[in-house]
Amino acid sequence: MTQLKREICDSICSVICLVLPIFSVGVDSWYLAKLSSVGSISDEETCERLRGLIQRQVQICKRSVEVMDAVRRGAQLAIDECQFQFRNRRWNCSTLETMPVFGKIVTQGTREAAFVYAISAASVAFAVTRACSSGELEKCGCDRNVHGVSSEGFQWSGCSDNIAYGVAFSQSFIDIRERSKGQSPSKALMNLHNNEAGRKAILSHMRVECKCHGVSGSCEVKTCWKAMPPFRKVGNVIKEKFDGATEVEQRKVGTTKVLVPRNSQFKPHTDEDLVYLDPSPDFCDHDPRTPGMLGTAGRQCNRTSKAIDGCELMCCGRGFQTEEVEVVDRCSCKFHWCCYVKCKQCRKMVEMHTCR
């Protein structure tokens, strides 16, 4: 690491330009995995000194400095969810101390890139919406458009999540780079589509939460509000869309460029589906010339599974080695009044299988 990079990493004024690389490829992304440990962002002058932002993003940053902490949290949320969803896959969303943070694979038009863009756009919308509901932001609060008595007879009350504000901010701050000059038209269309699909994973799964009021727990009066789904649910939805993503190509319809299925026998994709332009590599072997292509050597695998986490598929037919390791678990846990749980530590030997 160069001294210059150390200085930039230590400077708060470098943070925001490092949130964006999860969404775009033109910004240094070495720092993205470090965002959760960086201090708050509250100086409007910061926006002028940021590396990597286009001018329109700088303007948004200046107008919305208070929102940028939520953007920072959203970036880390995206990384955590990506790594959870792909923990048992050959590509496991590992982050690098080089740029881009997920490796070269997300600079291509692959379905892995489609997932990263979708989960990133969703995470920023989610984090900003959560900041609105928690009262962190002056510019937004609860969704006050949800009020009165519903057709089901309950009273709209409480703090409905202001998902409209979170989605609008995600669209303005993230999508604006894809609409700028210099981006490949087909890749920009792909990224914009997947950004929106990620946000729709939240919008399509908004839920109604309620609370009963009355004597002795009766439900004489019920008040309800609209709430976002847990982000794990959002991640699950986007992962399902990843598995069923549509390979597309750009075509011109009249004067408009659109993405259509490469195979005409496939049904057209919807706004909620993920799309990709390029086939993915098999991720089997480490390629030092391609950042992020780490291979599967040394990865743990499941000897009894026939799925992608099984040793046959995970190890790409190279075989695996088995060793016994000692693990320590909590056991014989007992609840003590009042109020704590006390456990013993139990040691046992287990077999661990790793790819050759």
Secondary structure, 3 states (H helix, E strand, C coil): CCHHHHHHHHCHHHCHHHHHHHCCCCCCCCCHHHHHHCCCCCCHHHHHHCCCCCHHHHHHHHHCHHHHHHHHHHHHHHHHHHHHHCCCCCCCCCCCCCCCCCCHHHHCCCHHHHHHHHHHHHHHHHHHHHHHHCCCCCCCCCCCCCCEECCCCCEECCCCCCHHHHHHHHHHHHHHHHCCCCCCHHHHHHHHHHHHHHHHHHHCCCEEEEEEECHHHCCCEEEEEEECCCHHHHHHHHHHHHHCCEEEEEEEECCEEEEEECCCCCCCCCCCCCEECCCCCCCCCECCCCCCCECCCCCECECCCCCCCEHHHHCCCCCEEEEEEEEEEEEEEEEECCCEEEEEEEEEEEEEEEEC
